[in-house]
Amino acid sequence: MNSQALLLRRLSSAMAVPSGASLVWSSSSVRIAEAGGRIGVGVAWSRPVSGVRGVHASVGREFEENGGVPSVSGGKGSEYLPPRFSVAPMMDWTDNHYRTLARLISKHAWLYTEMVVADTINHQQDNLDKFLKFPEAQHPIVLQLGGSNPEKLLKASQLASSYEYDEINLNCGCPSDKVAGHGNFGASLMLEPELVGECMAAIAEGSPGTPVTVKCRIGVDNFDSYDLLHKFVSTVSSTSPTQHFIIHARKAILKGLSPAANRSIPPLKYEFVYALIRDFPNLKFTLNGGVVSTHQVNEALHRGAFGVMLGRAAYNYPWGTLGNVDSVVYGDTTPRLTRRQILEKYVEYADAELHKYGHKKPGVRHLVKPLLGLFHAESGAGVWRRAVDDSLRSAETVHALLKETLTVVPDFVLDSPPPIETSPDSLLANLGPLPLAPLYSSFEAFQGVELNSSQFLDSKVQESMNLCSSS
């Protein structure tokens, strides 16, 4: 028996790995390191995940042979390229209309719905299309749910399953008092990791075969230590099929800060995200917060993130961000549509949606809203927006509005490719030291263990360490 196999056997015995699970070896699955007088051991184990086809708790980050492009394992999203780039779920912003525009610009970016509250789905069973239906072309797309009651989330995911979203995500990061303060969900859920695990297991049960993910912050109010974040991830991943976490690298301040202020005032701590990547090698982590360009996306990916999520930048200037995603992030150099062509296709969608859900719902103003940043910082952009404001008073269709207003936008703008991004400031230039993994008394689905050098290690583990270091 080789040294790796012997090490895994002895660690399995020493750590009481659960029945039906087995330790797995990879270059990052078992790590033994000493720093600052502390010894760290990181171990992951594998077991089948109930109700999810072809997915194991050890799925982790897999890499294709063509230069390190991570692959998607299991679930409906496996036919698409992985979510190296995704657009954040944003209330009042990432609706069907914006997502249609975004997909016309980028073929590969992963799109998220606005958060849909589980109660809304459960109480609107005769009107589900209004909240859940989307054009087929929007794949790959993720449904974000809001809620904290496992039974309600189970029912909501069952009702949503027929719409065939590529993933279902639970909101554990929204700092709005409308979310966190009423109904005990959003960012406040980070204070109850066991409940989140129950919720995620329920969502997975309700939509078999669909991967489930969590979007969260790095902490809440004064509960913002790395130890607590580590415990949250460990608990949720070990009690549910959740293998992918989208981490906004700021804490949420629930008292005294507005949602807008929560996006800028709490400092970014990317080191917390990269510490999770280090400590949970068999999980996937997407970094969110403060990213404004595809160059910064690639920087974060090269540092080890599974994916990167953009929010406001992708909405406020979609052409400058989404327009470069396919080529810069995914390496797809297939020519994409110009803005003239995008608007021609968007008009077909928009005018078909007019008044679909009753009197003036949606109306021209709502359907034009996602377009307003399409010419951000371009020649004629300000004149065009003023022309749109004037035209909204009388235009009865989106086609009529654009026909009237696009005359002020130069042809070279309408037909030009996305701008080549100037190199922005380094995203990770001020990356702080990665926090050490916390001390645990028992092992969970994955656990980083750190002991003072003077502490006595179990003889079997110590013997295995010696064997590994001498091999």
GIQUI-V103565 format. One record per residue. N is the residue number from 0. OMEGA is omega in whole degrees, 0 to 359 (* if undefined). BURIAL is 1 if it has 16 or more other ideal C-beta (glycine too) atoms within 10 Angstrom, else 0. D_CENTER is the distance of its C-alpha to the mean C-alpha in Angstrom with 2 decimals. Layout:
n=N omega=OMEGA burial=BURIAL d_center=D_CENTER
n=N omega=OMEGA burial=BURIAL d_center=D_CENTER
This chain:
n=0 omega=182 burial=0 d_center=40.91
n=1 omega=187 burial=0 d_center=38.94
n=2 omega=180 burial=0 d_center=37.67
n=3 omega=181 burial=0 d_center=33.98
n=4 omega=179 burial=0 d_center=34.91
n=5 omega=178 burial=0 d_center=37.30
n=6 omega=181 burial=1 d_center=34.78
n=7 omega=180 burial=1 d_center=32.30
n=8 omega=183 burial=0 d_center=35.19
n=9 omega=177 burial=1 d_center=36.38
n=10 omega=178 burial=1 d_center=33.03
n=11 omega=180 burial=1 d_center=32.47
n=12 omega=184 burial=0 d_center=35.82
n=13 omega=189 burial=1 d_center=35.38
n=14 omega=179 burial=1 d_center=31.99
n=15 omega=177 burial=0 d_center=32.69
n=16 omega=185 burial=1 d_center=29.77
n=17 omega=177 burial=0 d_center=29.31
n=18 omega=180 burial=0 d_center=31.32
n=19 omega=180 burial=0 d_center=29.77
n=20 omega=177 burial=1 d_center=27.53
n=21 omega=177 burial=0 d_center=28.37
n=22 omega=179 burial=1 d_center=27.47
n=23 omega=181 burial=1 d_center=26.06
n=24 omega=164 burial=0 d_center=26.88
n=25 omega=182 burial=0 d_center=24.93
n=26 omega=182 burial=0 d_center=25.36
n=27 omega=184 burial=1 d_center=22.79
n=28 omega=178 burial=1 d_center=23.31
n=29 omega=183 burial=1 d_center=26.42
n=30 omega=178 burial=1 d_center=26.82
n=31 omega=184 burial=0 d_center=29.82
n=32 omega=178 burial=0 d_center=30.13
n=33 omega=180 burial=0 d_center=32.31
n=34 omega=176 burial=0 d_center=31.61
n=35 omega=179 burial=0 d_center=33.39
n=36 omega=181 burial=0 d_center=35.58
n=37 omega=178 burial=0 d_center=32.78
n=38 omega=180 burial=1 d_center=32.06
n=39 omega=175 burial=1 d_center=28.57
n=40 omega=177 burial=1 d_center=27.94
n=41 omega=183 burial=1 d_center=24.59
n=42 omega=175 burial=1 d_center=24.68
n=43 omega=173 burial=1 d_center=22.42
n=44 omega=187 burial=1 d_center=23.79
n=45 omega=172 burial=1 d_center=23.17
n=46 omega=179 burial=1 d_center=23.90
n=47 omega=177 burial=0 d_center=23.28
n=48 omega=183 burial=1 d_center=20.71
n=49 omega=172 burial=0 d_center=22.70
n=50 omega=180 burial=0 d_center=21.97
n=51 omega=185 burial=1 d_center=19.39
n=52 omega=171 burial=0 d_center=21.21
n=53 omega=183 burial=0 d_center=21.33
n=54 omega=176 burial=1 d_center=18.62
n=55 omega=181 burial=1 d_center=19.72
n=56 omega=180 burial=1 d_center=18.43
n=57 omega=184 burial=1 d_center=19.12
n=58 omega=176 burial=1 d_center=17.01
n=59 omega=178 burial=1 d_center=15.11
n=60 omega=177 burial=1 d_center=14.55
n=61 omega=184 burial=0 d_center=17.21
n=62 omega=175 burial=0 d_center=18.74
n=63 omega=183 burial=0 d_center=20.91
n=64 omega=187 burial=0 d_center=24.31
n=65 omega=170 burial=0 d_center=23.91
n=66 omega=172 burial=0 d_center=22.90
n=67 omega=174 burial=0 d_center=19.76
n=68 omega=182 burial=0 d_center=17.30
n=69 omega=181 burial=1 d_center=14.98
n=70 omega=177 burial=0 d_center=15.56
n=71 omega=183 burial=1 d_center=13.78
n=72 omega=174 burial=1 d_center=15.87
n=73 omega=176 burial=1 d_center=16.93
n=74 omega=184 burial=1 d_center=15.85
n=75 omega=184 burial=1 d_center=16.19
n=76 omega=187 burial=1 d_center=13.61
n=77 omega=179 burial=0 d_center=15.88
n=78 omega=181 burial=0 d_center=17.96
n=79 omega=172 burial=0 d_center=15.47
n=80 omega=187 burial=1 d_center=14.43
n=81 omega=183 burial=1 d_center=11.26
n=82 omega=175 burial=1 d_center=7.90
n=83 omega=176 burial=1 d_center=9.29
n=84 omega=177 burial=1 d_center=8.70
n=85 omega=178 burial=1 d_center=6.62
n=86 omega=187 burial=1 d_center=8.08
n=87 omega=171 burial=1 d_center=6.97
n=88 omega=182 burial=1 d_center=8.80
n=89 omega=180 burial=1 d_center=12.15
n=90 omega=179 burial=1 d_center=15.23
n=91 omega=182 burial=0 d_center=18.19
n=92 omega=187 burial=1 d_center=16.42
n=93 omega=177 burial=1 d_center=13.97
n=94 omega=181 burial=1 d_center=16.73
n=95 omega=185 burial=1 d_center=18.29
n=96 omega=178 burial=1 d_center=20.31
n=97 omega=183 burial=1 d_center=17.74
n=98 omega=176 burial=1 d_center=15.67
n=99 omega=177 burial=1 d_center=19.03
n=100 omega=182 burial=1 d_center=19.73
n=101 omega=180 burial=1 d_center=16.44
n=102 omega=175 burial=1 d_center=17.09
n=103 omega=180 burial=1 d_center=20.64
n=104 omega=183 burial=1 d_center=19.62
n=105 omega=178 burial=1 d_center=17.06
n=106 omega=192 burial=1 d_center=17.43
n=107 omega=181 burial=1 d_center=14.45
n=108 omega=175 burial=1 d_center=11.47
n=109 omega=184 burial=1 d_center=8.92
n=110 omega=178 burial=1 d_center=9.49
n=111 omega=172 burial=1 d_center=8.57
n=112 omega=162 burial=1 d_center=11.65
n=113 omega=174 burial=1 d_center=12.89
n=114 omega=176 burial=1 d_center=12.92
n=115 omega=183 burial=1 d_center=15.82
n=116 omega=182 burial=1 d_center=17.88
n=117 omega=180 burial=1 d_center=19.18
n=118 omega=179 burial=1 d_center=22.69
n=119 omega=179 burial=1 d_center=22.49
n=120 omega=184 burial=1 d_center=21.86
n=121 omega=182 burial=1 d_center=24.52
n=122 omega=182 burial=0 d_center=27.03
n=123 omega=186 burial=0 d_center=26.63
n=124 omega=178 burial=0 d_center=27.33
n=125 omega=185 burial=0 d_center=29.85
n=126 omega=188 burial=0 d_center=27.56
n=127 omega=181 burial=0 d_center=24.20
n=128 omega=182 burial=0 d_center=24.05
n=129 omega=185 burial=0 d_center=23.79
n=130 omega=190 burial=1 d_center=20.49
n=131 omega=185 burial=1 d_center=18.96
n=132 omega=179 burial=0 d_center=20.70
n=133 omega=177 burial=1 d_center=19.30
n=134 omega=181 burial=0 d_center=21.00
n=135 omega=183 burial=0 d_center=20.72
n=136 omega=182 burial=0 d_center=19.96
n=137 omega=175 burial=1 d_center=16.48
n=138 omega=357 burial=1 d_center=15.14
n=139 omega=186 burial=1 d_center=12.59
n=140 omega=183 burial=1 d_center=11.14
n=141 omega=174 burial=1 d_center=9.04
n=142 omega=173 burial=1 d_center=11.05
n=143 omega=178 burial=1 d_center=9.98
n=144 omega=172 burial=1 d_center=12.98
n=145 omega=179 burial=1 d_center=14.76
n=146 omega=179 burial=1 d_center=17.48
n=147 omega=180 burial=1 d_center=19.01
n=148 omega=184 burial=1 d_center=21.72
n=149 omega=181 burial=1 d_center=21.14
n=150 omega=179 burial=0 d_center=23.90
n=151 omega=179 burial=1 d_center=22.61
n=152 omega=175 burial=1 d_center=19.08
n=153 omega=181 burial=1 d_center=20.89
n=154 omega=181 burial=1 d_center=22.96
n=155 omega=180 burial=1 d_center=20.24
n=156 omega=175 burial=1 d_center=18.26
n=157 omega=180 burial=1 d_center=21.67
n=158 omega=182 burial=1 d_center=22.39
n=159 omega=188 burial=1 d_center=19.12
n=160 omega=182 burial=1 d_center=19.51
n=161 omega=180 burial=0 d_center=22.12
n=162 omega=171 burial=0 d_center=19.84
n=163 omega=169 burial=0 d_center=18.03
n=164 omega=183 burial=1 d_center=14.37
n=165 omega=173 burial=1 d_center=12.58
n=166 omega=171 burial=1 d_center=10.22
n=167 omega=185 burial=1 d_center=10.45
n=168 omega=176 burial=1 d_center=8.12
n=169 omega=180 burial=1 d_center=10.17
n=170 omega=174 burial=1 d_center=10.26
n=171 omega=185 burial=1 d_center=11.50
n=172 omega=183 burial=1 d_center=11.13
n=173 omega=182 burial=1 d_center=13.18
n=174 omega=182 burial=1 d_center=16.45
n=175 omega=178 burial=1 d_center=18.56
n=176 omega=176 burial=0 d_center=21.80
n=177 omega=181 burial=0 d_center=21.70
n=178 omega=185 burial=1 d_center=18.77
n=179 omega=185 burial=1 d_center=19.30
n=180 omega=182 burial=0 d_center=23.06
n=181 omega=180 burial=0 d_center=23.81
n=182 omega=174 burial=1 d_center=22.78
n=183 omega=171 burial=0 d_center=21.24
n=184 omega=193 burial=1 d_center=17.56
n=185 omega=186 burial=1 d_center=14.64
n=186 omega=181 burial=1 d_center=14.83
n=187 omega=178 burial=1 d_center=18.19
n=188 omega=179 burial=1 d_center=16.84
n=189 omega=178 burial=1 d_center=16.01
n=190 omega=182 burial=1 d_center=19.79
n=191 omega=184 burial=1 d_center=20.14
n=192 omega=179 burial=1 d_center=18.16
n=193 omega=178 burial=0 d_center=20.72
n=194 omega=178 burial=1 d_center=20.17
n=195 omega=177 burial=1 d_center=16.40
n=196 omega=177 burial=1 d_center=17.37
n=197 omega=180 burial=1 d_center=19.83
n=198 omega=182 burial=1 d_center=17.51
n=199 omega=177 burial=1 d_center=15.05
n=200 omega=179 burial=1 d_center=18.19
n=201 omega=179 burial=1 d_center=19.51
n=202 omega=180 burial=1 d_center=16.61
n=203 omega=179 burial=1 d_center=16.87
n=204 omega=182 burial=1 d_center=20.61
n=205 omega=181 burial=1 d_center=20.53
n=206 omega=185 burial=1 d_center=18.67
n=207 omega=178 burial=0 d_center=19.93
n=208 omega=180 burial=0 d_center=18.43
n=209 omega=178 burial=1 d_center=15.01
n=210 omega=179 burial=1 d_center=12.22
n=211 omega=184 burial=1 d_center=10.75
n=212 omega=178 burial=1 d_center=7.62
n=213 omega=171 burial=1 d_center=7.55
n=214 omega=185 burial=1 d_center=6.06
n=215 omega=173 burial=1 d_center=9.07
n=216 omega=176 burial=1 d_center=11.36
n=217 omega=179 burial=1 d_center=13.65
n=218 omega=182 burial=1 d_center=16.49
n=219 omega=179 burial=1 d_center=18.52
n=220 omega=181 burial=1 d_center=21.87
n=221 omega=176 burial=0 d_center=24.06
n=222 omega=193 burial=0 d_center=22.06
n=223 omega=179 burial=1 d_center=20.19
n=224 omega=176 burial=0 d_center=21.45
n=225 omega=179 burial=1 d_center=19.61
n=226 omega=181 burial=0 d_center=21.60
n=227 omega=177 burial=1 d_center=20.11
n=228 omega=178 burial=1 d_center=16.48
n=229 omega=180 burial=1 d_center=17.59
n=230 omega=179 burial=1 d_center=19.33
n=231 omega=181 burial=1 d_center=16.43
n=232 omega=180 burial=1 d_center=14.30
n=233 omega=182 burial=1 d_center=17.59
n=234 omega=183 burial=1 d_center=18.68
n=235 omega=183 burial=1 d_center=15.70
n=236 omega=182 burial=1 d_center=15.36
n=237 omega=182 burial=1 d_center=19.16
n=238 omega=180 burial=1 d_center=19.80
n=239 omega=178 burial=1 d_center=17.36
n=240 omega=184 burial=1 d_center=15.86
n=241 omega=180 burial=1 d_center=12.39
n=242 omega=184 burial=1 d_center=11.63
n=243 omega=180 burial=1 d_center=7.91
n=244 omega=174 burial=1 d_center=6.58
n=245 omega=189 burial=1 d_center=3.91
n=246 omega=169 burial=1 d_center=7.18
n=247 omega=191 burial=1 d_center=8.84
n=248 omega=170 burial=1 d_center=11.94
n=249 omega=171 burial=1 d_center=14.44
n=250 omega=176 burial=1 d_center=16.13
n=251 omega=175 burial=1 d_center=16.75
n=252 omega=189 burial=1 d_center=20.42
n=253 omega=182 burial=1 d_center=21.34
n=254 omega=173 burial=0 d_center=24.97
n=255 omega=178 burial=0 d_center=26.29
n=256 omega=176 burial=1 d_center=23.34
n=257 omega=175 burial=0 d_center=22.10
n=258 omega=179 burial=1 d_center=18.45
n=259 omega=179 burial=0 d_center=19.30
n=260 omega=178 burial=0 d_center=20.86
n=261 omega=178 burial=1 d_center=17.96
n=262 omega=184 burial=1 d_center=15.97
n=263 omega=186 burial=0 d_center=18.76
n=264 omega=177 burial=0 d_center=21.24
n=265 omega=184 burial=1 d_center=19.56
n=266 omega=175 burial=0 d_center=19.54
n=267 omega=177 burial=1 d_center=16.63
n=268 omega=180 burial=1 d_center=16.83
n=269 omega=181 burial=1 d_center=14.91
n=270 omega=177 burial=1 d_center=17.40
n=271 omega=180 burial=1 d_center=15.81
n=272 omega=182 burial=1 d_center=12.59
n=273 omega=173 burial=1 d_center=15.01
n=274 omega=176 burial=1 d_center=17.23
n=275 omega=178 burial=1 d_center=14.70
n=276 omega=178 burial=1 d_center=14.34
n=277 omega=189 burial=1 d_center=18.14
n=278 omega=181 burial=1 d_center=18.75
n=279 omega=186 burial=1 d_center=16.54
n=280 omega=181 burial=1 d_center=17.16
n=281 omega=174 burial=1 d_center=16.51
n=282 omega=179 burial=1 d_center=12.92
n=283 omega=180 burial=1 d_center=9.78
n=284 omega=174 burial=1 d_center=7.89
n=285 omega=181 burial=1 d_center=5.39
n=286 omega=180 burial=1 d_center=7.43
n=287 omega=176 burial=1 d_center=7.40
n=288 omega=173 burial=1 d_center=10.89
n=289 omega=181 burial=1 d_center=14.06
n=290 omega=184 burial=1 d_center=13.15
n=291 omega=184 burial=1 d_center=15.52
n=292 omega=178 burial=1 d_center=16.42
n=293 omega=175 burial=1 d_center=15.80
n=294 omega=177 burial=1 d_center=18.20
n=295 omega=175 burial=1 d_center=16.09
n=296 omega=181 burial=1 d_center=13.09
n=297 omega=177 burial=1 d_center=15.61
n=298 omega=180 burial=1 d_center=16.92
n=299 omega=179 burial=1 d_center=13.78
n=300 omega=181 burial=1 d_center=13.42
n=301 omega=178 burial=0 d_center=17.13
n=302 omega=175 burial=0 d_center=16.95
n=303 omega=178 burial=0 d_center=14.93
n=304 omega=176 burial=1 d_center=11.16
n=305 omega=179 burial=1 d_center=9.69
n=306 omega=177 burial=1 d_center=7.41
n=307 omega=181 burial=1 d_center=7.24
n=308 omega=175 burial=1 d_center=5.90
n=309 omega=177 burial=1 d_center=9.16
n=310 omega=188 burial=1 d_center=10.57
n=311 omega=181 burial=0 d_center=14.34
n=312 omega=181 burial=1 d_center=15.35
n=313 omega=179 burial=1 d_center=14.06
n=314 omega=187 burial=1 d_center=16.01
n=315 omega=175 burial=0 d_center=19.03
n=316 omega=186 burial=1 d_center=19.89
n=317 omega=182 burial=1 d_center=18.16
n=318 omega=182 burial=1 d_center=20.93
n=319 omega=179 burial=1 d_center=20.67
n=320 omega=182 burial=1 d_center=16.94
n=321 omega=181 burial=1 d_center=16.05
n=322 omega=180 burial=1 d_center=19.61
n=323 omega=186 burial=1 d_center=19.12
n=324 omega=186 burial=1 d_center=15.84
n=325 omega=183 burial=1 d_center=17.70
n=326 omega=187 burial=1 d_center=20.46
n=327 omega=184 burial=1 d_center=19.14
n=328 omega=185 burial=1 d_center=15.84
n=329 omega=178 burial=1 d_center=16.79
n=330 omega=180 burial=0 d_center=20.53
n=331 omega=183 burial=0 d_center=21.49
n=332 omega=176 burial=0 d_center=24.58
n=333 omega=180 burial=0 d_center=25.57
n=334 omega=180 burial=0 d_center=26.90
n=335 omega=181 burial=1 d_center=24.72
n=336 omega=170 burial=0 d_center=26.12
n=337 omega=179 burial=1 d_center=27.79
n=338 omega=176 burial=1 d_center=27.22
n=339 omega=180 burial=0 d_center=30.50
n=340 omega=178 burial=0 d_center=29.37
n=341 omega=181 burial=1 d_center=26.01
n=342 omega=177 burial=1 d_center=27.95
n=343 omega=179 burial=0 d_center=30.43
n=344 omega=180 burial=0 d_center=27.85
n=345 omega=179 burial=1 d_center=26.01
n=346 omega=179 burial=1 d_center=29.43
n=347 omega=178 burial=0 d_center=30.00
n=348 omega=189 burial=1 d_center=26.87
n=349 omega=183 burial=1 d_center=27.48
n=350 omega=173 burial=0 d_center=31.14
n=351 omega=180 burial=0 d_center=30.55
n=352 omega=184 burial=1 d_center=28.24
n=353 omega=173 burial=1 d_center=30.80
n=354 omega=183 burial=0 d_center=32.04
n=355 omega=184 burial=0 d_center=30.39
n=356 omega=177 burial=0 d_center=29.98
n=357 omega=185 burial=0 d_center=33.25
n=358 omega=177 burial=0 d_center=35.19
n=359 omega=178 burial=0 d_center=33.24
n=360 omega=351 burial=0 d_center=29.85
n=361 omega=178 burial=1 d_center=28.03
n=362 omega=181 burial=0 d_center=30.42
n=363 omega=182 burial=1 d_center=30.74
n=364 omega=181 burial=0 d_center=29.32
n=365 omega=183 burial=0 d_center=26.04
n=366 omega=179 burial=1 d_center=25.75
n=367 omega=185 burial=1 d_center=26.65
n=368 omega=182 burial=1 d_center=24.21
n=369 omega=184 burial=1 d_center=21.32
n=370 omega=193 burial=1 d_center=24.00
n=371 omega=178 burial=1 d_center=25.18
n=372 omega=187 burial=1 d_center=23.10
n=373 omega=180 burial=1 d_center=23.86
n=374 omega=182 burial=1 d_center=26.81
n=375 omega=176 burial=0 d_center=25.51
n=376 omega=179 burial=0 d_center=28.14
n=377 omega=176 burial=1 d_center=30.11
n=378 omega=178 burial=0 d_center=33.82
n=379 omega=185 burial=1 d_center=34.64
n=380 omega=181 burial=1 d_center=31.28
n=381 omega=179 burial=0 d_center=32.95
n=382 omega=181 burial=0 d_center=35.85
n=383 omega=181 burial=1 d_center=33.66
n=384 omega=177 burial=1 d_center=31.70
n=385 omega=177 burial=0 d_center=35.05
n=386 omega=177 burial=1 d_center=36.36
n=387 omega=178 burial=1 d_center=33.46
n=388 omega=180 burial=0 d_center=34.24
n=389 omega=184 burial=0 d_center=37.85
n=390 omega=181 burial=1 d_center=37.20
n=391 omega=180 burial=0 d_center=35.00
n=392 omega=186 burial=0 d_center=38.20
n=393 omega=185 burial=0 d_center=39.78
n=394 omega=181 burial=1 d_center=37.50
n=395 omega=176 burial=0 d_center=37.26
n=396 omega=176 burial=0 d_center=34.78
n=397 omega=178 burial=1 d_center=31.99
n=398 omega=181 burial=1 d_center=34.21
n=399 omega=181 burial=0 d_center=37.05
n=400 omega=182 burial=1 d_center=35.02
n=401 omega=178 burial=1 d_center=33.72
n=402 omega=182 burial=0 d_center=37.17
n=403 omega=190 burial=0 d_center=38.66
n=404 omega=186 burial=1 d_center=36.28
n=405 omega=178 burial=1 d_center=35.14
n=406 omega=181 burial=0 d_center=38.67
n=407 omega=179 burial=1 d_center=37.91
n=408 omega=181 burial=1 d_center=35.11
n=409 omega=180 burial=0 d_center=36.72
n=410 omega=183 burial=0 d_center=36.57
n=411 omega=175 burial=0 d_center=35.34
n=412 omega=181 burial=1 d_center=32.21
n=413 omega=187 burial=1 d_center=31.60
n=414 omega=183 burial=0 d_center=32.14
n=415 omega=175 burial=0 d_center=30.65
n=416 omega=177 burial=0 d_center=27.65
n=417 omega=180 burial=1 d_center=24.62
n=418 omega=174 burial=0 d_center=25.86
n=419 omega=184 burial=0 d_center=25.63
n=420 omega=169 burial=1 d_center=23.52
n=421 omega=183 burial=0 d_center=25.53
n=422 omega=178 burial=0 d_center=24.18
n=423 omega=175 burial=0 d_center=22.52
n=424 omega=179 burial=0 d_center=22.84
n=425 omega=180 burial=0 d_center=21.26
n=426 omega=189 burial=1 d_center=17.85
n=427 omega=182 burial=0 d_center=18.91
n=428 omega=182 burial=0 d_center=22.63
n=429 omega=179 burial=0 d_center=22.79
n=430 omega=181 burial=0 d_center=20.69
n=431 omega=176 burial=0 d_center=22.60
n=432 omega=179 burial=0 d_center=23.85
n=433 omega=179 burial=1 d_center=21.40
n=434 omega=178 burial=1 d_center=22.35
n=435 omega=176 burial=1 d_center=24.20
n=436 omega=183 burial=1 d_center=22.99
n=437 omega=176 burial=1 d_center=24.62
n=438 omega=177 burial=0 d_center=27.79
n=439 omega=179 burial=0 d_center=27.62
n=440 omega=179 burial=0 d_center=30.65
n=441 omega=183 burial=0 d_center=29.21
n=442 omega=176 burial=1 d_center=26.66
n=443 omega=186 burial=0 d_center=23.63
n=444 omega=165 burial=1 d_center=21.31
n=445 omega=181 burial=1 d_center=20.58
n=446 omega=169 burial=1 d_center=22.42
n=447 omega=182 burial=1 d_center=23.37
n=448 omega=178 burial=1 d_center=27.02
n=449 omega=181 burial=1 d_center=28.99
n=450 omega=171 burial=0 d_center=32.71
n=451 omega=183 burial=0 d_center=35.36
n=452 omega=183 burial=0 d_center=37.47
n=453 omega=182 burial=0 d_center=40.48
n=454 omega=180 burial=0 d_center=39.05
n=455 omega=178 burial=0 d_center=40.44
n=456 omega=174 burial=1 d_center=38.07
n=457 omega=188 burial=0 d_center=38.77
n=458 omega=181 burial=0 d_center=41.32
n=459 omega=179 burial=0 d_center=39.50
n=460 omega=180 burial=1 d_center=36.30
n=461 omega=179 burial=0 d_center=38.46
n=462 omega=180 burial=0 d_center=40.45
n=463 omega=177 burial=1 d_center=37.38
n=464 omega=181 burial=1 d_center=36.15
n=465 omega=179 burial=0 d_center=39.57
n=466 omega=182 burial=0 d_center=39.59
n=467 omega=185 burial=0 d_center=36.25
n=468 omega=182 burial=0 d_center=37.35
n=469 omega=184 burial=0 d_center=40.67
n=470 omega=* burial=0 d_center=39.48
